[in-house]
C-alpha cells in the first residue's frame, strides 16, 4: 500500500481535543423538577443554525415551575412573539450565564416589572436589562413557568448555559445535567464527494455491480448497516468504494437518548485514513455570529431534496466555523493501487460511541466528461453582478461557500404579477449573505407602486421578499436562490374577533382575542386601545393570535376597544366594538 506523504505531518502534530471534565458538574441544578427528557440537544442541526441548548419536554403541558439553576442575578429579560418568546437570562458568579426560554410567564416581582416596562414603552415586545442586582435568585428559587411562547413548536423549556465573557453557548450536558443516556449514536449512510473535475469515484457491490458513481458536483450515497457488535457499522451490500483522484466524505448519523426517539446531534465526528486522522469536528461551544455556516457544514442540497442531515467530513472554502481539525481540509488523494482503510468514530456527550469501517481502493476509472460551462462562474472571494434584460442581481463577497456556476433563465409573466419570471440559479445552493435582486416592473400602475414587492415563487404561492419600487425596478434582498417576480399587496390584514362583538358582555371573560392574518407582506405592526388609552395586546404569530388579558386596568362599566393592524405594505385594518366589563 502506498504511504501518503501528508500523513507524516500528522504524526508530529496529533489532533487535540478538549476535555469535557473541565466544566463544573455539580454547580448547576436541573431547571425543572421533573425527570429530564430531551426533544432537542446541543448542536442539533436545524434550519440555518445549530441548536444552542437543551429542549426539555414538559409532558405536552405548560406551567411547570422553572428553577434558577444556581445563585445569580437577572441581567436580561426579553419578550417577543417569535424566537425565544418570553426569555430570562441569569448571570452567575462562576463565569456562566443560564438562559430559560419559551416561558409561559415570569415569577414575581419580575412579572410586574416586565408589564410595567411594556406599558412604559407601549410595546408587547421588549428587551430589558435590569440594573445590576435588582433581581437576585438563590439556587432552586422559582423564577418562571414553562410555556410555549415564541417560535416554539410545542410546550417545552429551552435551557442554555453560556460563557458570560463571550456569550457563547456551551453544551449543558458537560455540566452534569441529569439526562439518562446509555444509547449509542446510529449511522445510516455516508456520501462520497469528488474534489475536482479530473477525479472520479465509484461504489461497487460485493458482486461487482456499480451502485453509484461520483464526480465533481455529483456525490454518491452509500448505505450503512449494523455490524456484528453493538455500535459497529459497515457498508451495506458489501459495498466497496473506488476512487481515482481527490475525494472527501460525509456522514448521515444521529444521536438518541434513552426512552426517546427524538433525533439529536452528535458531539464528535472523527474520520481516519490508515489510522491517521484527516477530519474531526467537536460540538463543545457555538458562536451566534457564525450560526448560518451550518449550511456549509452540511450537504445543503441533500437536506432540501431528501430531508437528511449529512454532515460533511471535509471543508468547503467558505466555511468559517471553528469546530474542526483537518488535514488538507479533509480530502485525500488516491491513485491506482492504493488501499486505504477508513474509519469513522462518533461519540455523544455521554461517551456513547459508534463506528464505521470501510476501504477506499485506488483504481483507474474512466475520465469524467469534460464539464461544459453553461452559466456564470461566481466565486465567494469576489463580489459579482449579473445584469440581464429585466433583472440585476448583486452578489456580495462571501455570500457563497464555494465556486458556483450560476444559472439563469426567464419565462413569461405569471398571471397576477408585474414582471417576467426570473429563475436565479437553484434553491438547493445555500446563500450565507443576502443578495440584492432588482426586477423591472411591467405595466405597473402608478397607484400600485407603493404596494409593489419582490416575490419568490414557491409552487402556486408567492412569498414576499420585501422591497421597494424605484426608477422602474422593484428591489429587494433575499438569502434564497429561486424564481422571482414583481407582485403587489393591496389586501389589508384579516382581523377576526374570536370572543367579542359590538355590545358584548365581557364580565365573565378573561381576555379579548382576535385571529389576525396577512397572506403576503405579513403583519408589520399593531396597536390596541381601550377608551382611547394604549393597552397591552400580546401577539402569538404561530397561532395568528392577538389578545389582551384583563389585568385590572379596565374597571367595570361600558368600554370601547379599538384595534389597528398594518401589514408590510401599509394596508390597514381597524376593528372597533363596545363592550361591558
N, C-alpha and C positions, 0 to 999 in steps of 0.2 A: 504494500500500500504506500502511495506517495505521501511524504510528510509535508505539511503546509508550512512555509516559512513564517507566515504571520503568527503562527501559534507560539513561536519562540518568545515573543514579547509577552504573551500571557503567562508563561512560566515564571517570568521575572516580576510581573505586575498582576498578581491574582486579584480577582474581583472581590471587593469588600462588601460587607453587609452590616446594617445596623442591628443592634441588639434590642428587641422589644422589652427585655428585662430592665432597661434603663428607666422606664417610667414607673412612678409610684403606683402600686397595685392595691393599696388599702386606704388611699386618701379619700377617694370618691365613693359614695354610696349609690345605689340604684336610684334613678329619679322617680320610680314608681314603686308602689307597694305590692305589686303582683309579680308572679314569675315572668321573666323576660323572654318573649318570643319575637323574633325579628321578621319583618316583611321586607326590610332593606338594610344593607350594611354599608360600611365604609368602602368607598371607591367602587361601589357597584356602578355599572355603566348605564347612563340614561341619556335622553336626547340632549346633545350638545354639552354635556357635563358629566363629571363624576359625582356620585352622591357623597356628601361631606360628613355624614354622621350615621347614626342608627335610627331606623324607623321601628319603633316598638309597638307591637299590637296592643290594643286596648279592648279586646273581645267585642269588636264592632260597636262599641259604645263610647260616648263622650262623658266627661265629668269625673274621671278618676283624679284623685289628688296627685299633684306633681310636687316633688320634694326637692329642695336645694341639695345638690349632690355634695356640697361641702360648705363650710363657712365662707361668706363672701358678701359683696356689695353690688347692687344693681347699677350697671353702667349704661345700659341702653334698654329701651322698651320700644317696640315697633308694632304698628297696626296697619294692615293693608288688606285689600280684597284678594290679591294674588300672592304669589311667592310663599313666604313663611307665615302669612296671616298674622295672628297675634303671636308675638315672639318676645322672649325675655333673655337678657344677657347678664350673667352674674360673674364678676371677676373675683378670683380667689387669691389669697396671699402667697400661694406657691408658684405663681407664674402662669397659671392656666385660667381660661375663661370657659364657662359652660353655657350652652345655648339650648333653649327649650322652645319649640316652635309648633305651629298649628294648634295653638291653645284655644280652648273654648272661652276662658276668661281668666283674669288675674285675681289673685287674692288681695284683700285689703291690707294696707292702705294704697297699694299700687292701683287697684281698680278705680278708686276715686280720683287719684292723681291723673290717670290716663284720661278719664272722662272730662275732668276739668280742663286739661290741655286741648282736648278735641273741641270743646266749646270755645276756648280761648282762640284757637286757630281756625275755627269754623271749618273743620275738616275731619272726616272719618279717618282717613289715612294720616298717621302721624309717625314721626321718627324722633324719639325723645332721648335726651341724655341728662338724667337727673344729676344734680350736684353730688360730688363725692361724699359718700357716707349717709346720704339721706335715707336710703332703703337698705338696711343690713339684715342678713339672714344667718341663722346658725345652721349647721349641718342637720338635715332632716326637717327643717321648717317647711310648711306648706307654702308654696309661692304662686301656684296657679292650678288650673284644672285642664285635663287633656281634652282635646277637641278635634275639629275637622276644618279649621279655618284656612284661608288662603288657597293655594293650589293643591291642597291635599286631596288624594283620591279616595279617602275613607278615613274613619276615625283611627288615630294613632298619635303617638308622641314622637316628634323628631328631636333627637338629642345629639349634641356635639360637644367635643372638648377641643378648644383652640389654644395654641401658643399665644399668650397675651402679647408678647413682644412683636410678633409678626402677623397676628390674626390668621395664621394658617391652621386649618382643621387637622387634627391628628386622629389616628384610629382609636376610638374609645375602648376597643376590646383589649388594648395593651394596658389599660388602667384597672383591670380586674373586674369589669362589669360581669355580673353573674349570668352568663348565657351558656346553656348546655350545648356543647359542640364536640361530638366524637365522630362526626360524619366526614368522610373523605370527599375532596372535590371529584367531579366527574368530567371525563374527557369525551367529546363527541366526534370531533374531526379535526384535521389540520388542512392548511392550504399551502400550496407551493407557488411562490412568486418568482418571476424571471426579471432580472435587473437591467437588462439592456437588449437592444434589438437583435444582437447576434447570438444570444443564448437561447436554449430550449430546455424543456423538461417533459418527461412523460411518466405516467403512472400505469404500471402493468399488473395484472392479476397473477396469481401463482401459476396459472396455466399459460401465461404469456400474452393474454388478451390486453389490448390497450383500453384502459378505463378512462383516461383523460390525458390531455396534453396541455402544456402551458407555454406561453410566450409573453413577451412584454405587454402588459396591459390586460392579459387574459390568464389569470391564475387558475390552477387546477385544485379541485377539492378531493381529499382522501378521507374516507370514513374510518373511524376507530371503533374498536370493540374491546370488551373487558377480557383481560388475560386470566391465567390460572390463579394467581394470588390476588388478594384484596388490594385495590389501588393500582394494579398494574394493567396497562392497556397496550394494545398492538394495533397495527393497521388491519382493517377488515379485508377479507378475501385474500389474505396472504399478499397484499399489495407490495410492490417494490417501486421505488422512486428512482428514475434515471435522469441524469442531468448532464448538460454539456455547456459550461459557462458559469455565469454568476447567478446564484439563486438565494432566496430567503424563504422564511416560513411564517405562518400564523397559526393560531390555535383557537378553537372554539371549546371552551370549558367553563364550568360554573361551580361555585361552592354551594353547599347546603348545610343547614343546621339540623340538629336532632328534632324529630317530630314536626318537620316543616318541609313543604315542597317549594317554598319561595326560592327562586334562583338568585344567588348572591354573588358578590365579587370576590376575587382571589386576592391573596396577599402578595405572593411572589410567583413569578414565572421565570424559569431558568432553562436555557437551551444550550446543550453542549455538543461539540463535534469531536469525535475521538477523545472523549473525556475532558476536553478543554472548553471553557465557556466562551460563547460568542454573543450571548444576549442574556440580560437579566433585567426584569422590572420589579419594582418594590413599592407597594402602596402603603407607605408609612405616614406621609403628610401630603396635603394638597395645597394649591395656591389658587385663590379665586380669580386672579387676573389671567390665569392660563387654562381655565376650565375648558374653553372651546377647542383646545388642542386634542381633546378626546377624539375629534373627528379624524385626526391623523394617527392616533393610537390604534384605532380600529379600522377594519375594512369597511369603509362607509357605504360602498355600493352593496356589499353583502348584507348590511343591516337594512338598507332600504328595500332591497329586492326580496330577500329571504328571511328577514326578521331575525337574523343571527348576529350575536356579538362575537365576531372573530377578532382577537387581539393580535396585532402584528408583532412578530419577533424580529423585526428589523425597523429601521427608522426612515421615514420619509424626510426629504431635505428640509421641509418647513416645520418639522415637529420640534417645538422648543420645550417640551415637558422635561423636568429634571428628575425623572423617575427611573432612568436607565443606566446600565453599564453595558457597553457593547464593544465588540471588535469589528472594525470595518462596517460599522452600522448594522451588524447582524447578517451581512451577506457573506457567502463563501464561494470560491471559485473551484469548480470540479471539472476535471479533464478525463478523457477516456482512460480506463484502467484504474481509476481511483475507487476506493471502497471505504466509505466514511461511516462509522457507527454514530448515530444521532440519538439524543435522549432529551426529552422534556421532563423536568421536575417541577411540580406545582405544590404550593402549600397555602393553607389558610392561616388566619391569625392565631388559631388554637394549636397549630403544629400538625394538623392532619395533612397527609400528603397523597399525591397520585403521580404516576409516571407513565411515559410512553416511549418505547424504544423502536427505532426503525433504522434501516440502512439507506444511505444515499450512494448510488452507484454511478460512477462516471462512464459515459457511453457516447459513442459517435452517433449523434442524432441528426436527422435531416435539417439543413439550414432553414430557419424560418423564412417565410416570404418577405421580400423587401417591402417595408411599410410605405404606403403611398399617402403622402400628405394631402388631406382634403380640407383641413381647417387652418386656423391661425395659431402658431405656436406662442403660448403665453407662459412666461417664467415667473416664479414667485419673487425673483430678485429685482424685478423692474415693474414700474407702473406701465400699464398698457391701455390703449384706447381702440375700440372697434367702432368705425364710422361706416355705416351703410345707409342706403336710402331709407329714410323714415325713422332711423334709430341711431343713438350714440350710446355706447357702453364704455364706462371708465372703470378700470380695474386697478386699485391701488397696489403698491408694493406689499408683498407678504399676505395678499388676500388668498393665495393658493398654497398648498403644501408641496406641490411638485409641478414639473412642467406639464402643461395641458395643451393638447391640440384642440383649440376652441372651435366648435362647430356652430354655424348659424344658418338659419333659413327663415323664410317668411311665407305667409299664406294670406288668403283673402280675409277681409274683415269679418269677424264673427258677428252674428246678429245681436243688436243691442249695444254694440261698442262703437268707439270712435277712432279706430286705427286698424291697420293691418295686424295680423297676429305675428309677433316676432318670437321665434324659437331660439333662445340663447342657450346653447350647449345642452347639458343634461342635469337634471336634479340629483343624479347619483354621484356627481362630483361636488365635494364639500367646498364651502367658502368660509374662510376664517374671518375676514373683514367684509363689510358691506361694499358692494359695488354700486355705482350710480348709473341708472338707466333713464335715458331721455327718449321718449317716443313721440313722434309727430302726430298731432291730433288731426283727424279728417272730419271736416264738416261739423265741427263742434260749435254750436250756437254761442254767441257772446254771453247770454244769460246763464249758460251752464259751465262757463269756465271756472268760476269759484267752486263748483261741485266736482270738478274733474279729479281723477286719481289714477295711479298706476295699479293695474290689477294683474295678478298671476292666475292663469287658467289651471284649474285642478278638476279634471273630469268635466262635469257640467256646471261647476261653480266658479265664481270669481272671488279671489282672495285679495283683499286690499293690501298694497304695499305703500299706501300713503301717497304723498307727492303733491305738487302744485303745478298749475298752468303758468307758463311764461314764454312769450315770443313764439307761439305756435307749437310748443312741446310741453308734455307733462313729464316732470322729472321726479323720480323717487329713488329711494335707497333700499337695497334688498341683500339678504345673505343666502339667497336660493336661486340657482340657475333654473330656467324653465321658460314657459311661454307667457309673454306679456302683451297686454293691450291697454288702451285708454278706455276707462269706463267713467261713469258719473254716479254720484249718490245724491238723489233728491228726496229720498224717503226718510221721514223723521223716525226716531226710535218708537217702537211699540211699547206702550205702557198699559198694563192690565192690572187693575186693582183686584187683590185677592180676597180681602176681607172687609172692604169699606165701600160705601156708595154714598151719594149725596143724601144727607139726613139720617145716616146710620147711627144706631145706638151702640157706642163702643165701651159702655161701662163695664161689661163683663169680658172684655178682650184685653190682652196684654200687649198687643202691638198693632201697628198699621203696616200692611205688607203689599208690595207690588211686584209683579213679574215684569222685567224690563229687558228688551232685546233690541239689537240693531244688527241687521244682516250684512252690512257691507263695511262701512268705515269704523264701526264699533263705538261704544259709549266713551265719550271724552270726559264729560263732567256731569254732575247733577247737583241739585240743591233742594232741600226740603225746608219749608217754613210752616209754622202753625201760628195763626193770628198775627202774621207778619214777622214773627221772630224766627231766627235760624234755629233749627232743631236737628239733633243728631240722627241721621239715617245711615245705617250700615249697608255695605254693598258686598254681596257674595256673587262674583261673576260666574262661577261654575254652576250655580243654581239659578242664574239670571234673576236674583232676588235683591230688592232694596227694601229695608224695613226699619221702622222706628219702634223701639221697645219703650213703652211708657215707663218713665223713670222718676215720676213725681214732679216734673217741671210743668205738667199740664194739669190744672186744677179742674174741679167739677164745673159743669155748665156746657154751653154751646161753643164750638170752636170751628175754625176753618183751616184745612190743610191745603197747601199748595206745593206741588212737586214739579220741578223743571228738569228735563233731561235733554242733553245735547250730544249729538254724535260728532265724529271727526271731521265732518264737512259742514258743520254749523246748522244742521237741521235740528229743530227743537220741537219737543212735545211737552205740553203743560197739562197737568191734571189738578182739578180743584173740587173739593167737596166739603160740605159742612157735616159736623158730627157732634154727638153729645157724649160727654165724658162724666 
